[in-house]
Amino acid sequence: MEKKSYDRVTLKSLKISSYIKLCVVAGLAIGLLVAIFQFVIALLNVTATANIGSIVLTGLPAALMILIITPFLTSFYALFFSLISYPPLLFLLRKMNGIVLEGVFEGAEGNENEGNP
């Protein structure tokens, strides 16, 4: 089996828009995992309830509401987290002289060719 090679980059600074995207996508991923887990638990528990303001749902409608609403809520929370945690992130990046990330990265030259045949 072939070992995959990863690129290494040192992150010294990050635009706030990129940080927000990263946090919101991570929040969505966590929300999907939590929602699927809660959905399965709600299906197993016939008396599952979901309260949305004055509306109270039970059973399958409650399970479906949990599956739909949870990822949006976690993404929304991640948005606020990113806004609050951005200044401390920049401070830490400066003090630690950046952090090394490994993965598959596409450089600026790759972005120029996007959308072109």
N, C-alpha and C positions, 0 to 999 in steps of 0.2 A: 504494500500500500504506500502510495506516494505521500510524503509529508508536504503539506501546504506551506509555502513561505509567505510571511506577512511583512509588510512594510512597517518601518518605525518612523514616527514623527514626534517632535517635541512641541507640545502645545504651550506657547508662551502667553498668548492672549486669545480671546474669543469674542466675537461680536455678540451683542445681546440677542439679536434676532436668531443667531445660530444656537445659542444656549437655550432660548425659549423653545425652539423647535425640538431640540434634543430632550428637554425635560417633558414637553407635552407628549412626544412619542413614547417616552419611557412610561409616563403616567397612563397613557392609553394601553400599553402592553400589560402593565400591572392590573389595570382595570379589567381588561379582558380575562386575565387569569382569575381574578377575584370573582368576576361576574359568572364565569362558567362554574366555578366551585360553588358559589351561592345558589346558582340555578339548579345544580344537581341536588344540593341539600334541600332546597325548597321543593323540588319534585318528590323527594323521599318523604318530606314532612307535609302531609296533606293540609295541615292547618297553617301553612306559610301565609304571612301577611305583609303587605307593603303599605305604608302610610305616606301619601303625597298630599300635604296640606290637610284638607278636610276629607279627602277621598281615601277610603280604606279598601284595598284589594286583598282577596284571599285566594289560595289555591293556585291554579295554572296562570291566571292573569297576574298574580303577584310575582310568580317566578319569571314570567316574560318581562315584566316591568323591571325587575332586578337585572335581568340580562341586558336590557337596553340602556337603562339609566346609569348603572355603575361605571362603565367605561367613560361616559361623558363627565361624570362627577370627578373621577380621578384625574382626567385630563385638565379639568378646570382647576382643581387643587394644585396640579403640577405647574400650571401657568402662574399662579400666585407664588408658589415655592420658587420658581425660577426668577421672578422679579425681586423677591426678598433675598435670595441667596447669590445673586449675580455679583454685587460688590465684594462680599467675602471671598468668592471664587477668584476674582481678579487679584485681590490682596494676597491670597495663598499662592497663586501662580507666580506673582512677583517675588514673594519670599522664598519659594521653593525653586526658583529659576526654571519654572515650567514643569510639565509632567510628560513622561514618555508614553505614547500610545502605540499600540500595535494593531494592525488590521490591514484591510485592503482599501487604499485611498486613491482617489482620482485627483490629479493636480489641476491647476488652472488651465493648462493646455488641453485637458480633456473636456473642460466646460465650453471651450470655444467651438468645438466640433459638434456639440449637442444640437440635434435638429437638422443637421446637414447630412446629406447622403454621402 
